[in-house]
Each structure stands twice: as C-alpha cells, then as structure tokens.
Amino acid sequence: MYLTRRQLLQAGAVAGAGILVRPDAALAAPTLARQAGPLTMFSEQLPTLAELGVLDMRAGGHTELWMHNAEHNFHSQLGSTDTFAYRADGASQTYLGPVIVAQRGTPFALTVHNRLGEHPLAFAIDDELVPRGSDDDKAPRTSTHLHGGNTRPGSDGGPEQVFSPGSSYTYHYDNNQDAAGLWYHDHALGITRLNVYAGLAGGYLIRDTPGPSGTGIDTGDGTHLPPPPFEVPLVIQDRMFNPNGSFAYPPNPDLTDSDGTPRPWAPEFFGDVATVNGKCWPNLDVDRGKYRFRVFNGSNARFYNLKFVAGGNALPFAQIGTDGGLLDTPAKLNKLVLGPGERADLVVDFAGLSAGSKVVLGNNAPTPYPDGPVSAKRGGVPLREIMQFTVQSTAGYTAPLPAQLRPQPMTRLAGMPTAATRQMTLVEVLNAAGIPIMALLNNRPFHTTDITAVKGDTLEEWELINTTVDAHPIHLHFTQFQVLNRQRFDVGKYLAATGYVDPGTGLVTPGQGSSVPVTPFLIGRPMAAPANERGWKDTVVSMPGEVTRIRVPFGAGAAGGAPLAIGSSFKGEYVWHCHILEHEDNDMMQRYVIE
C-alpha cells in the first residue's frame, strides 16, 4: 500500500524512526523564527512603477540588461543585503529589475549580460542538483525566461539555455500576444530558487492601444483603466534575513549527507518577512480613487490568500485580468488565492474611505498550501500582513470600471475538438523514513528520454493529476491555456494502477510505471473554474487529490482561426514544471516538444 505524507503524519511517526514526518514543518519549526529580530511594519515606502525603473520598448529595436552583484536595503532597521539585480544602461538597480514595457505586435531584441560574481546564497547551492563541474558559488549560471511569453525556443530562456559570467545572450521577443502582465526571471537548472531569491526577477507589461496623452505609459486599453501613477506593480515575495541583513536560507535537517551535514535543499522555503517591490512590509499612500495593481507572486513556495482589510472588514475589489490578459468582464472578489508564478490584475477602489484610513493587504493561506499547519510553533510561518495602504485626502482616479473589458469576448476552448487528452501526473518521492527527497512529473526525472511530443497548431486537453498532499502551481512555457474544471479522485487506487509504487516498500520509485486514465478513479462531479480563473493562464494551481483539466493550444492555429492569446506558432523544445522553485530544481520539470 502506498502511504502519503498525510497518512504518515496522521500516524504520528514513521515506524522505527521515531520522528514526526511533516518535513517541511520540521524544517520550519527550529529555524524559521524571525532571525533578524522584529522589524517595524509599514514604515518603509513602496517603490512604485517609476521608482522600480521602466525600460520602455514600445517602439521596438534593441536594448540591454546587465546582471550585477549589488547591496540592497530592504528595511531601515536591517543592514545592507548582498543581492543580484538586472540593470538597464546607466541605472543603479540593487534588487529585481526594471519593468519592461512592450507594445503588442512590436518586436524587440534584449541582450542580457552576465556580470555576476560570488553568489549571495552560495551556502545554499546543492551539488546534487546542479550540473557536474558547475562553479555557481563564484560564477553563477543564468538563463532569463520571459514567463508567459509566446517566444520561439531559442528565446525561451529554458533551464539549460544558460550562460556564465563574462558571457551574454540575446533574446528576441515578438510580443505577438494579448496585452498582459508577464514577468521575467532566472531559470538556470538547479539554482533557479537561489537566483530568483537573490533578486533576478522583474515585471514585463505588454500594452495594446495607445493611452491618454500625458500619462507617460499607457494603460493597455487607453481610457477605462487606472493609468500611472494609479497603476502599481506589486511583486510579493517572502524572505528571511540574518541579524546583519544578509539573506538566510535554512538547510534541511531531515536530509543529511554521509557526514551528517544537512542538505541545502528543502521541500519548500517559507520566509518570515513579507517584501513587496523589495521593501519589507511597505506602505503606499493612495488617493481616494481606483488603483490598478499588477500583482506578481514571486515567492519561492508560498501561496497567498489575499484580502484588503479596512477597519476589520474585507474591502471588495475586482479582478480584471489573469496571467495572459484581461478577462471578459470584471470578477468581483473579497479574497484571492495566488500560487507562485501566478499574476493577477486587480482594481481596488479607495474612494469610499476617509482620509487617514488604513487598509492592510492581509493573507491567511496555510504553509504548505492548502493543509499545512497555521501555527508558527508548528512550522506554519504565517505572514498575516503583506503591506499597508494609507488613504490621503486628495481625490484620485474615479472613472467607472467598464462592464466589458475586451472589445470582443475571449475564444472559449471548451467544446472544441482536441487532438489528444493526456494524463499528466504529479508525484512526490519519499525515502524510507518518509522524508521527501524530490517531486516528479509523470514519475520521470528531468533528464529522461520519455519526452512528450505534441503536434503544432493543435489543441490538447491535459489532465493534471495531483497525487501529492500539497498544491502545485503548474506552468507551461510558450502558450496560454484555459482552465476547464477540477474533480476529486481516489489517490491510492490511482497510484496502484500506475505502477509507480514499489509493492515491497510502498514508496514511489522514480522512473517506473506510467500515467493511466483517471476516469475509473474519479469521485463526484467536476467543479467549473471560478469566474476570476476564466481567462488566459500560463500557470494553474493543481490541488491535492484533484484532477485539474486545462485546454492547451500549441500554436496560433490551434483553434481553427479563432483568436487566441498567443499569436505565433513555433516548433521545438520547451518545458512545463511546478513553479514552487524548490520543486522545480528537484526535479519537478519535464520537457515537451512541438513537432
């Protein structure tokens, strides 16, 4: 019989081992107390779009970014932190990168130069995950991925398209897709979690029609949505600091080398400090009106259940867009779950609040999500507050939010004929003590010869079958897809049918068995995607014990002429993976080929 982590946890201990087997909780409990001491909340001011830096490429052409070591101040009560940063020519960025603004249909080339030196997180590099012979502690490999981009294979920034210090790589972005809030970040094999943690990430906004004159950067539809300065990116990340301000990244006490040294890799990283745009628990002064927040979950592993709370009450807001562009109509919400890698385009109206009012962006998502402990003592490391908004007396942007966001409704992929339906299984691999040692897709390591081949310009349905106890944000490169529904299934019986499990040990054995149709193991009825998830997506949350069904176009011609979020067809190799960065690095990532 296969034993899941939840079953082992309910049993209390692994037989003969005498230890509690919730390893991510065990990791958190002794080491994730606030190492830097208490920091004041809401005393730092949020860097806005202009302060983050804008690299305006709406006219096309060619531009450059340099990756540098830097020192960044996350909080006035912290010492400076050694970081990585993307810098445009003449800029002095010390963390993250400038927001790149592109125009739909206008291509440009981006040359990225690796000028990095010693890694700020060299102590957390795991030699078992990086390619043999790598020297990432002193000469970090990098690969810049445009997350959500409809890019050709050579410009995808995949995990093995790496370049080392002293080298450069030129990417070609056609921007032949819907206006959307994408982002770019490092993707180097085995150290993605550390390069992004150190600062290699930035926003990327594709605009559409020209905006009103005098606004500096247009809003995407020209008139109806809040323009800058009422458009603000929110790059949300959890981080951890040592008392001297340096980054902390605790080792895993449950996995040790032969000499007893804890391995640097752990199933998930959960920091005890919330940062937004590179500042700890910041404040943003807001006028009495609407704001458009381009929200990025840039955390390694943390999910967020976000609420805007004023005077103890949740403030309603509207989600107007998903990963790949605008929804047809605004979705009215009072909370929003966002997994690592997901983005949300939100409009919040502060007009009804009096001057001096405080609004807190709160969060109550358990860690790990969705069933992890919520108590810090038990390892949950909750981050109840993310940032604050202070309402000013000045009237702001008060134009009504349009009832229809798109000139024409989205193409709906449900009901269209598909070329294939694929069962894509998510599994966790435990050792004999019940400790996670890796996570896999289809029970295959990344370097497998069993590579999924899809036909170009076809539409497929993928069934993401989550046999683990945690939610996984699954990201597909190249394309934008649509979420159909989710449905529960019998995990134990399904796993027994796959042949993934060794009958002698009851544990998943990497490389054996194969995914099988999940239909005989389904429970109940499918649950349709909620209204705010009925847009174009490139990252979807696959919940434990559920099948998540998505419709995936592999090319601009996949819908028979109906418009898609992507406008180009390419052939070649891409990847799909879990966007929990610790999972992606070990080894929850697979290649697929468009033929």
LUMPALO-638485 format. One record per residue (C-alpha): residue number from 1; residue in one letter; x, y, z. Coordinates in Angstrom, 2 decimals. Layout:
<mitis>
(NUM A (X Y Z))
...
</mitis>
This chain:
<mitis>
(1 M (0.00 0.00 0.00))
(2 Y (1.27 3.47 -0.87))
(3 L (1.47 5.81 2.14))
(4 T (1.13 9.53 1.53))
(5 R (2.73 12.16 3.72))
(6 R (-0.70 12.94 5.15))
(7 Q (-1.22 9.31 6.18))
(8 L (2.24 9.21 7.74))
(9 L (1.56 12.45 9.57))
(10 Q (-1.73 11.15 10.91))
(11 A (0.07 8.05 12.14))
(12 G (2.33 10.40 14.13))
(13 A (5.69 8.87 13.28))
(14 V (7.42 6.58 10.86))
(15 A (7.71 3.09 12.25))
(16 G (11.14 2.59 13.74))
(17 A (12.22 6.16 13.01))
(18 G (10.70 7.93 15.99))
(19 I (10.33 11.28 14.20))
(20 L (7.37 13.29 13.03))
(21 V (7.15 13.15 9.27))
(22 R (5.97 16.51 8.14))
(23 P (9.42 17.51 6.93))
(24 D (8.51 20.98 5.78))
(25 A (7.11 21.65 9.25))
(26 A (10.15 20.06 10.86))
(27 L (12.33 22.34 8.77))
(28 A (10.38 25.39 9.76))
(29 A (9.98 24.91 13.49))
(30 P (13.56 25.23 14.73))
(31 T (14.92 27.60 12.11))
(32 L (12.25 29.93 10.79))
(33 A (11.80 32.15 13.83))
(34 R (12.46 35.75 12.87))
(35 Q (16.24 35.65 12.69))
(36 A (16.70 39.34 12.08))
(37 G (14.70 40.42 15.11))
(38 P (11.37 42.29 15.00))
(39 L (11.11 44.84 12.21))
(40 T (8.60 47.67 12.22))
(41 M (5.78 47.14 9.77))
(42 F (4.59 49.73 7.27))
(43 S (7.44 52.17 7.93))
(44 E (9.07 51.63 4.51))
(45 Q (7.53 53.27 1.46))
(46 L (6.63 51.04 -1.50))
(47 P (8.70 51.63 -4.67))
(48 T (6.18 52.47 -7.42))
(49 L (6.37 51.84 -11.15))
(50 A (8.56 54.89 -11.78))
(51 E (10.81 54.12 -8.81))
(52 L (11.29 50.48 -9.87))
(53 G (12.53 51.78 -13.20))
(54 V (10.87 51.44 -16.61))
(55 L (12.55 50.09 -19.74))
(56 D (10.23 51.37 -22.46))
(57 M (10.49 49.17 -25.57))
(58 R (7.14 50.02 -27.17))
(59 A (8.94 51.36 -30.24))
(60 G (10.92 48.14 -30.69))
(61 G (14.61 47.96 -31.51))
(62 H (17.31 46.57 -29.25))
(63 T (18.14 47.04 -25.58))
(64 E (20.42 45.55 -22.95))
(65 L (20.33 44.45 -19.31))
(66 W (23.32 43.73 -17.09))
(67 M (23.13 41.28 -14.19))
(68 H (25.26 42.60 -11.32))
(69 N (26.00 41.91 -7.70))
(70 A (24.61 44.67 -5.52))
(71 E (23.80 45.75 -1.99))
(72 H (20.15 46.46 -1.21))
(73 N (18.36 47.97 1.76))
(74 F (15.13 46.07 2.42))
(75 H (14.40 47.91 5.69))
(76 S (15.94 50.81 7.59))
(77 Q (16.41 48.51 10.61))
(78 L (18.38 45.99 8.58))
(79 G (21.94 46.16 7.37))
(80 S (22.51 46.08 3.63))
(81 T (21.87 42.75 1.91))
(82 D (24.08 41.25 -0.80))
(83 T (21.81 40.74 -3.80))
(84 F (21.62 40.25 -7.55))
(85 A (19.90 42.77 -9.84))
(86 Y (19.10 43.37 -13.50))
(87 R (20.24 46.85 -14.55))
(88 A (19.45 48.87 -17.63))
(89 D (22.18 51.11 -19.09))
(90 G (23.05 53.83 -16.60))
(91 A (20.71 52.54 -13.89))
(92 S (21.66 51.68 -10.31))
(93 Q (19.14 48.91 -9.58))
(94 T (20.07 46.99 -6.42))
(95 Y (17.33 44.31 -6.40))
(96 L (14.94 42.91 -9.02))
(97 G (14.97 44.54 -12.46))
(98 P (13.23 47.37 -14.30))
(99 V (9.69 46.90 -15.52))
(100 I (9.94 46.25 -19.26))
(101 V (7.07 47.79 -21.23))
(102 A (6.41 46.32 -24.68))
(103 Q (3.87 47.05 -27.40))
(104 R (1.69 44.28 -28.75))
(105 G (2.93 43.26 -32.19))
(106 T (6.18 45.27 -31.94))
(107 P (9.24 43.04 -31.65))
(108 F (12.50 43.92 -29.96))
(109 A (15.76 42.22 -29.04))
(110 L (17.10 42.03 -25.49))
(111 T (20.74 41.23 -24.78))
(112 V (21.37 40.14 -21.20))
(113 H (24.95 40.29 -19.90))
(114 N (26.05 38.07 -17.01))
(115 R (28.42 40.16 -14.87))
(116 L (27.76 38.26 -11.65))
(117 G (30.35 37.31 -9.07))
(118 E (30.08 35.46 -5.78))
(119 H (26.57 34.18 -5.11))
(120 P (24.85 35.75 -2.07))
(121 L (23.35 32.33 -1.36))
(122 A (26.42 30.21 -2.18))
(123 F (25.96 28.30 1.08))
(124 A (22.58 27.00 -0.16))
(125 I (23.77 25.57 -3.50))
(126 D (23.11 21.83 -3.58))
(127 D (25.78 19.93 -5.52))
(128 E (23.34 17.09 -6.15))
(129 L (21.08 19.38 -8.20))
(130 V (23.46 21.42 -10.36))
(131 P (25.31 20.03 -13.40))
(132 R (28.63 18.40 -12.62))
(133 G (31.52 20.83 -12.80))
(134 S (29.39 23.90 -12.12))
(135 D (31.04 26.73 -10.22))
(136 D (27.86 28.54 -9.25))
(137 D (29.12 29.82 -5.90))
(138 K (31.68 32.03 -7.67))
(139 A (30.41 32.07 -11.28))
(140 P (26.62 31.61 -11.28))
(141 R (24.96 30.25 -14.42))
(142 T (21.91 32.22 -15.55))
(143 S (19.06 31.91 -18.05))
(144 T (16.45 34.66 -18.46))
(145 H (12.94 33.30 -19.03))
(146 L (10.07 35.52 -20.16))
(147 H (7.35 33.86 -18.10))
(148 G (4.12 33.80 -20.13))
(149 G (5.83 34.82 -23.35))
(150 N (4.85 33.36 -26.71))
(151 T (8.52 33.01 -27.65))
(152 R (10.47 30.85 -30.08))
(153 P (12.51 28.03 -28.46))
(154 G (15.85 29.82 -28.77))
(155 S (14.49 32.82 -26.86))
(156 D (12.55 30.90 -24.24))
(157 G (15.22 31.06 -21.54))
(158 G (14.88 27.40 -20.65))
(159 P (16.74 25.68 -17.80))
(160 E (19.66 24.54 -19.96))
(161 Q (20.00 27.69 -22.10))
(162 V (22.47 29.06 -19.57))
(163 F (25.36 31.48 -19.85))
(164 S (28.10 32.19 -17.31))
(165 P (29.77 35.39 -16.07))
(166 G (31.57 37.19 -18.86))
(167 S (29.02 35.92 -21.42))
(168 S (25.81 37.35 -22.90))
(169 Y (22.66 36.04 -24.54))
(170 T (20.32 37.81 -26.94))
(171 Y (16.58 37.10 -26.79))
(172 H (14.08 38.04 -29.48))
(173 Y (10.59 38.94 -28.26))
(174 D (7.89 39.34 -30.91))
(175 N (5.22 40.37 -28.36))
(176 N (2.69 38.71 -30.66))
(177 Q (0.11 38.07 -27.95))
(178 D (-2.56 39.73 -25.85))
(179 A (-1.67 42.69 -23.67))
(180 A (-0.85 41.17 -20.28))
(181 G (1.28 41.32 -17.17))
(182 L (4.12 38.87 -17.77))
(183 W (7.37 38.72 -15.84))
(184 Y (10.96 37.72 -16.48))
(185 H (13.13 35.74 -14.10))
(186 D (16.09 33.42 -13.92))
(187 H (15.60 29.77 -14.88))
(188 A (19.06 28.15 -14.57))
(189 L (18.90 24.42 -13.90))
(190 G (19.37 23.53 -10.23))
(191 I (19.74 27.07 -8.88))
(192 T (16.55 28.81 -10.04))
(193 R (15.33 29.04 -6.45))
(194 L (18.53 30.82 -5.36))
(195 N (18.98 33.15 -8.34))
(196 V (15.40 34.38 -8.08))
(197 Y (15.68 34.63 -4.29))
(198 A (18.78 36.81 -4.74))
(199 G (16.86 39.21 -6.98))
(200 L (16.82 38.06 -10.61))
(201 A (13.21 38.86 -11.49))
(202 G (11.26 41.78 -12.96))
(203 G (7.90 42.81 -14.41))
(204 Y (7.06 42.81 -18.13))
(205 L (3.92 44.62 -19.32))
(206 I (2.60 44.22 -22.86))
(207 R (0.44 47.19 -23.84))
(208 D (-2.17 47.37 -26.58))
(209 T (-3.87 50.55 -27.82))
(210 P (-2.30 53.96 -27.13))
(211 G (-3.16 55.59 -23.83))
(212 P (-4.24 59.11 -22.98))
(213 S (-1.66 61.79 -23.56))
(214 G (0.39 62.93 -20.61))
(215 T (0.23 59.66 -18.67))
(216 G (3.76 58.60 -19.55))
(217 I (2.95 54.92 -20.01))
(218 D (-0.40 53.91 -21.48))
(219 T (-2.83 51.77 -19.53))
(220 G (-3.42 48.97 -22.00))
(221 D (-6.88 49.94 -23.21))
(222 G (-6.37 53.68 -23.38))
(223 T (-9.09 55.23 -21.25))
(224 H (-11.01 52.96 -18.89))
(225 L (-8.41 51.55 -16.53))
(226 P (-6.38 53.49 -13.97))
(227 P (-3.21 54.88 -15.60))
(228 P (0.11 55.59 -13.88))
(229 P (0.58 56.74 -11.16))
(230 F (-2.56 54.80 -10.29))
(231 E (-1.14 51.63 -11.89))
(232 V (1.28 49.97 -9.45))
(233 P (3.16 46.63 -9.72))
(234 L (3.20 44.55 -6.52))
(235 V (5.95 41.91 -6.61))
(236 I (5.21 39.90 -3.46))
(237 Q (7.98 37.72 -2.03))
(238 D (8.71 36.20 1.37))
(239 R (12.30 36.48 2.52))
(240 M (14.42 35.71 5.58))
(241 F (17.33 37.69 6.96))
(242 N (20.17 37.17 9.40))
(243 P (20.74 39.85 12.06))
(244 N (23.39 41.51 9.87))
(245 G (20.91 41.86 6.99))
(246 S (22.26 39.02 4.84))
(247 F (19.86 36.51 3.32))
(248 A (19.10 33.37 5.33))
(249 Y (18.09 30.06 3.74))
(250 P (17.94 27.27 6.35))
(251 P (19.28 23.81 5.45))
(252 N (17.14 20.69 5.69))
(253 P (17.82 18.82 8.97))
(254 D (15.83 15.79 7.74))
(255 L (18.11 15.11 4.76))
(256 T (21.82 14.78 5.51))
(257 D (24.96 13.92 3.60))
(258 S (27.09 10.90 4.54))
(259 D (28.94 13.02 7.12))
(260 G (25.70 14.17 8.75))
(261 T (25.69 17.63 7.16))
(262 P (22.12 18.83 6.38))
(263 R (21.45 19.17 2.67))
(264 P (20.86 22.71 1.40))
(265 W (17.72 21.66 -0.49))
(266 A (14.42 21.52 1.38))
(267 P (10.93 20.69 0.07))
(268 E (9.83 24.34 0.33))
(269 F (11.24 27.64 1.53))
(270 F (8.99 29.88 3.65))
(271 G (10.40 33.21 4.76))
(272 D (9.25 35.08 7.85))
(273 V (9.31 38.57 6.33))
(274 A (6.97 39.87 3.62))
(275 T (8.59 42.01 0.95))
(276 V (6.86 43.92 -1.84))
(277 N (8.92 45.50 -4.62))
(278 G (12.00 44.90 -2.49))
(279 K (10.80 46.51 0.76))
(280 C (9.72 44.78 3.99))
(281 W (6.04 45.29 4.87))
(282 P (5.86 48.60 2.97))
(283 N (3.24 51.32 2.97))
(284 L (1.75 53.02 -0.09))
(285 D (-0.02 56.37 0.26))
(286 V (-3.08 56.26 -2.02))
(287 D (-5.51 58.89 -3.26))
(288 R (-9.25 58.44 -2.82))
(289 G (-9.98 56.57 -6.02))
(290 K (-9.22 53.46 -8.04))
(291 Y (-5.83 51.79 -8.34))
(292 R (-4.76 49.10 -10.76))
(293 F (-2.44 46.67 -9.00))
(294 R (-0.41 44.31 -11.20))
(295 V (0.20 41.57 -8.63))
(296 F (3.02 39.03 -9.05))
(297 N (3.53 36.09 -6.69))
(298 G (7.32 36.00 -6.87))
(299 S (7.80 33.79 -3.81))
(300 N (9.69 30.51 -3.93))
(301 A (6.94 28.34 -2.44))
(302 R (4.41 30.45 -0.55))
(303 F (0.77 30.66 -1.63))
(304 Y (-1.22 33.74 -0.65))
(305 N (-4.90 34.15 0.17))
(306 L (-5.03 37.92 -0.20))
(307 K (-7.57 40.30 1.34))
(308 F (-7.73 44.08 1.52))
(309 V (-8.82 44.76 5.10))
(310 A (-10.07 48.15 6.35))
(311 G (-11.30 48.53 9.93))
(312 G (-11.55 44.78 10.35))
(313 N (-13.70 44.34 7.23))
(314 A (-12.70 42.95 3.84))
(315 L (-12.78 45.61 1.14))
(316 P (-14.30 44.33 -2.12))
(317 F (-12.18 44.53 -5.24))
(318 A (-12.30 43.46 -8.88))
(319 Q (-10.01 41.12 -10.74))
(320 I (-9.83 42.33 -14.32))
(321 G (-7.10 40.06 -15.69))
(322 T (-5.23 36.80 -15.28))
(323 D (-1.75 35.65 -16.35))
(324 G (-2.38 36.12 -20.06))
(325 G (-4.57 39.22 -20.30))
(326 L (-7.89 40.81 -19.49))
(327 L (-11.00 38.88 -18.51))
(328 D (-14.18 39.47 -20.49))
(329 T (-15.80 41.17 -17.50))
(330 P (-14.55 42.14 -14.03))
(331 A (-14.82 39.42 -11.38))
(332 K (-15.97 40.82 -8.02))
(333 L (-13.98 39.36 -5.12))
(334 N (-13.17 39.84 -1.46))
(335 K (-10.23 37.41 -1.43))
(336 L (-7.82 35.89 -3.94))
(337 V (-5.61 32.80 -3.82))
(338 L (-2.39 33.22 -5.78))
(339 G (0.23 30.49 -6.22))
(340 P (3.93 31.04 -7.00))
(341 G (4.33 32.26 -10.58))
(342 E (0.71 33.42 -10.95))
(343 R (-0.23 37.03 -11.65))
(344 A (-3.45 38.93 -11.12))
(345 D (-4.61 42.28 -12.49))
(346 L (-6.70 43.94 -9.76))
(347 V (-8.64 47.17 -9.34))
(348 V (-9.20 48.43 -5.80))
(349 D (-11.33 51.50 -5.08))
(350 F (-10.30 53.62 -2.07))
(351 A (-12.80 56.41 -2.88))
(352 G (-15.25 55.43 -0.14))
(353 L (-12.68 55.62 2.65))
(354 S (-11.94 58.72 4.67))
(355 A (-8.55 60.39 4.69))
(356 G (-6.22 58.71 7.16))
(357 S (-7.83 55.28 6.77))
(358 K (-5.50 52.30 6.81))
(359 V (-6.01 49.31 4.53))
(360 V (-3.88 46.22 5.12))
(361 L (-3.21 43.64 2.44))
(362 G (-3.65 40.53 4.56))
(363 N (-3.03 36.84 3.98))
(364 N (-4.24 33.69 5.73))
(365 A (-3.02 30.93 3.41))
(366 P (-1.53 27.96 5.32))
(367 T (2.02 26.84 4.61))
(368 P (2.40 24.43 2.91))
(369 Y (-0.82 25.09 1.00))
(370 P (-3.59 24.06 1.47))
(371 D (-3.37 21.82 4.56))
(372 G (-0.17 22.89 6.27))
(373 P (-0.08 23.99 9.88))
(374 V (-1.12 27.57 10.53))
(375 S (0.82 27.90 13.78))
(376 A (4.37 29.24 13.66))
(377 K (5.20 26.97 16.59))
(378 R (4.21 24.00 14.43))
(379 G (6.13 25.33 11.45))
(380 G (3.46 27.20 9.55))
(381 V (5.35 30.52 9.45))
(382 P (2.25 32.60 8.68))
(383 L (2.58 36.02 7.11))
(384 R (-0.64 37.70 8.21))
(385 E (0.21 41.13 6.83))
(386 I (1.86 41.88 3.49))
(387 M (1.69 45.68 3.17))
(388 Q (-0.42 48.74 4.06))
(389 F (-2.23 51.46 2.13))
(390 T (-2.78 54.86 3.76))
(391 V (-5.64 56.88 2.26))
(392 Q (-4.88 60.55 1.55))
(393 S (-7.33 63.44 1.23))
(394 T (-6.70 64.01 -2.49))
(395 A (-9.28 62.74 -4.98))
(396 G (-7.83 60.16 -7.32))
(397 Y (-8.90 58.27 -10.43))
(398 T (-12.68 57.89 -10.28))
(399 A (-13.74 56.83 -13.79))
(400 P (-16.15 53.87 -13.60))
(401 L (-14.81 50.41 -14.27))
(402 P (-16.18 49.22 -17.63))
(403 A (-18.63 46.32 -17.59))
(404 Q (-16.88 44.83 -20.64))
(405 L (-13.10 44.72 -20.59))
(406 R (-12.43 43.27 -24.05))
(407 P (-13.73 44.64 -27.36))
(408 Q (-14.61 41.07 -28.32))
(409 P (-15.21 38.14 -25.94))
(410 M (-12.43 35.61 -25.49))
(411 T (-12.34 32.49 -27.62))
(412 R (-13.68 29.67 -25.44))
(413 L (-11.79 26.40 -25.88))
(414 A (-14.31 24.20 -24.04))
(415 G (-16.23 22.07 -26.52))
(416 M (-13.69 22.45 -29.33))
(417 P (-12.28 19.23 -30.81))
(418 T (-8.95 18.18 -29.32))
(419 A (-6.07 16.26 -30.89))
(420 A (-5.27 14.40 -27.65))
(421 T (-6.13 14.09 -23.97))
(422 R (-3.08 13.49 -21.80))
(423 Q (-2.81 12.26 -18.23))
(424 M (0.00 14.26 -16.58))
(425 T (0.69 13.01 -13.07))
(426 L (2.23 14.91 -10.16))
(427 V (4.04 12.71 -7.63))
(428 E (6.19 13.09 -4.53))
(429 V (9.08 10.73 -3.80))
(430 L (9.81 9.82 -0.16))
(431 N (12.72 7.94 1.34))
(432 A (12.32 5.01 3.74))
(433 A (11.92 7.44 6.66))
(434 G (9.03 9.18 4.92))
(435 I (11.05 12.30 4.10))
(436 P (10.50 13.95 0.69))
(437 I (13.60 13.71 -1.49))
(438 M (12.15 15.05 -4.76))
(439 A (8.94 15.72 -6.68))
(440 L (8.34 14.49 -10.24))
(441 L (6.04 14.81 -13.22))
(442 N (4.84 11.52 -14.70))
(443 N (7.31 9.89 -12.27))
(444 R (10.22 10.81 -14.52))
(445 P (13.31 12.92 -13.73))
(446 F (14.03 15.98 -15.84))
(447 H (16.76 14.24 -17.84))
(448 T (14.56 11.49 -19.22))
(449 T (14.25 10.26 -22.78))
(450 D (10.49 9.91 -22.27))
(451 I (9.65 13.37 -23.66))
(452 T (6.09 14.43 -24.53))
(453 A (5.69 15.23 -28.23))
(454 V (2.77 17.39 -29.38))
(455 K (1.71 18.40 -32.87))
(456 G (1.98 22.05 -33.79))
(457 D (-1.22 24.09 -34.22))
(458 T (-3.31 21.56 -32.31))
(459 L (-5.48 21.83 -29.22))
(460 E (-4.97 19.32 -26.42))
(461 E (-6.60 18.64 -23.09))
(462 W (-4.21 17.97 -20.22))
(463 E (-5.40 16.32 -17.04))
(464 L (-3.08 17.37 -14.20))
(465 I (-3.45 14.53 -11.70))
(466 N (-2.13 15.60 -8.29))
(467 T (-1.31 12.56 -6.14))
(468 T (0.59 14.63 -3.52))
(469 V (-0.65 16.35 -0.34))
(470 D (0.30 19.84 -1.49))
(471 A (-0.96 22.24 -4.14))
(472 H (1.36 22.75 -7.11))
(473 P (1.32 25.76 -9.47))
(474 I (1.93 24.17 -12.88))
(475 H (3.45 26.40 -15.57))
(476 L (3.68 25.67 -19.30))
(477 H (6.20 27.58 -21.39))
(478 F (5.28 29.04 -24.82))
(479 T (1.49 29.02 -24.52))
(480 Q (-1.55 30.45 -22.74))
(481 F (-4.28 27.96 -21.86))
(482 Q (-7.73 27.86 -20.26))
(483 V (-8.84 26.07 -17.08))
(484 L (-11.89 23.85 -17.56))
(485 N (-12.61 22.26 -14.20))
(486 R (-11.34 20.28 -11.23))
(487 Q (-12.50 16.91 -9.89))
(488 R (-11.56 14.72 -6.94))
(489 F (-10.18 11.18 -7.43))
(490 D (-9.05 8.22 -5.35))
(491 V (-5.31 8.82 -4.99))
(492 G (-4.35 5.44 -3.52))
(493 K (-6.17 3.38 -6.14))
(494 Y (-4.90 5.55 -8.96))
(495 L (-1.28 5.24 -7.82))
(496 A (-1.65 1.48 -7.51))
(497 A (-2.79 1.36 -11.14))
(498 T (0.15 3.42 -12.43))
(499 G (2.89 1.05 -11.29))
(500 Y (4.77 3.98 -9.76))
(501 V (4.79 2.32 -6.34))
(502 D (7.17 -0.45 -5.36))
(503 P (4.97 -3.17 -3.76))
(504 G (7.70 -4.13 -1.31))
(505 T (8.30 -0.68 0.18))
(506 G (5.04 1.07 -0.58))
(507 L (7.05 4.01 -1.88))
(508 V (7.07 5.72 -5.26))
(509 T (10.07 4.53 -7.30))
(510 P (11.27 7.12 -9.84))
(511 G (11.34 6.04 -13.47))
(512 Q (8.93 3.11 -13.29))
(513 G (5.28 2.80 -14.32))
(514 S (3.25 5.23 -16.38))
(515 S (0.27 7.54 -16.11))
(516 V (-3.08 5.85 -16.76))
(517 P (-6.57 7.18 -17.46))
(518 V (-8.03 8.64 -14.29))
(519 T (-11.70 8.14 -15.21))
(520 P (-12.22 4.89 -13.21))
(521 F (-10.97 6.63 -10.06))
(522 L (-12.97 9.87 -10.22))
(523 I (-15.14 10.98 -7.30))
(524 G (-18.17 13.25 -7.57))
(525 R (-18.70 15.84 -10.23))
(526 P (-16.25 18.27 -11.81))
(527 M (-16.17 21.80 -10.39))
(528 A (-16.04 24.52 -13.04))
(529 A (-13.29 27.13 -12.87))
(530 P (-14.38 30.18 -10.87))
(531 A (-15.13 33.43 -12.71))
(532 N (-11.76 35.03 -11.97))
(533 E (-9.93 32.00 -13.43))
(534 R (-11.79 32.03 -16.77))
(535 G (-9.11 33.97 -18.56))
(536 W (-5.90 33.06 -20.34))
(537 K (-3.50 31.31 -17.98))
(538 D (0.07 30.05 -18.15))
(539 T (0.21 28.88 -14.52))
(540 V (-2.56 26.96 -12.79))
(541 V (-2.92 25.68 -9.23))
(542 S (-3.34 21.90 -9.14))
(543 M (-4.92 20.99 -5.81))
(544 P (-4.07 17.77 -3.91))
(545 G (-6.27 14.78 -4.65))
(546 E (-7.78 16.52 -7.66))
(547 V (-7.61 16.37 -11.45))
(548 T (-7.23 19.84 -12.96))
(549 R (-8.27 19.92 -16.61))
(550 I (-6.83 22.54 -18.94))
(551 R (-7.21 23.15 -22.69))
(552 V (-3.83 23.95 -24.22))
(553 P (-3.28 25.44 -27.72))
(554 F (0.12 24.50 -29.15))
(555 G (0.23 27.23 -31.77))
(556 A (-1.74 30.19 -33.07))
(557 G (-3.71 27.95 -35.45))
(558 A (-4.88 25.54 -32.76))
(559 A (-8.41 26.97 -32.60))
(560 G (-9.11 26.89 -36.33))
(561 G (-8.86 30.62 -36.88))
(562 A (-10.49 31.79 -33.66))
(563 P (-8.28 34.36 -31.87))
(564 L (-6.05 33.08 -29.09))
(565 A (-3.94 34.89 -26.50))
(566 I (-0.85 33.74 -28.42))
(567 G (-0.24 34.85 -31.99))
(568 S (2.74 32.79 -33.16))
(569 S (3.43 29.12 -33.85))
(570 F (6.87 27.64 -33.28))
(571 K (8.38 24.18 -33.34))
(572 G (10.95 22.93 -30.88))
(573 E (11.58 22.11 -27.25))
(574 Y (10.01 23.77 -24.20))
(575 V (9.40 22.77 -20.59))
(576 W (6.50 22.51 -18.18))
(577 H (7.03 22.40 -14.45))
(578 C (5.89 23.16 -10.93))
(579 H (6.57 26.79 -10.05))
(580 I (7.41 26.04 -6.44))
(581 L (11.07 26.73 -7.10))
(582 E (12.37 24.08 -4.69))
(583 H (10.27 21.51 -6.59))
(584 E (11.34 22.81 -9.99))
(585 D (15.00 22.46 -9.03))
(586 N (14.46 18.87 -7.80))
(587 D (13.09 17.54 -10.22))
(588 M (9.51 18.54 -10.95))
(589 M (10.09 19.65 -14.52))
(590 Q (9.68 17.95 -17.87))
(591 R (10.50 18.79 -21.45))
(592 Y (7.95 18.71 -24.25))
(593 V (8.49 19.11 -27.99))
(594 I (6.24 20.79 -30.54))
(595 E (6.63 18.91 -33.82))
</mitis>
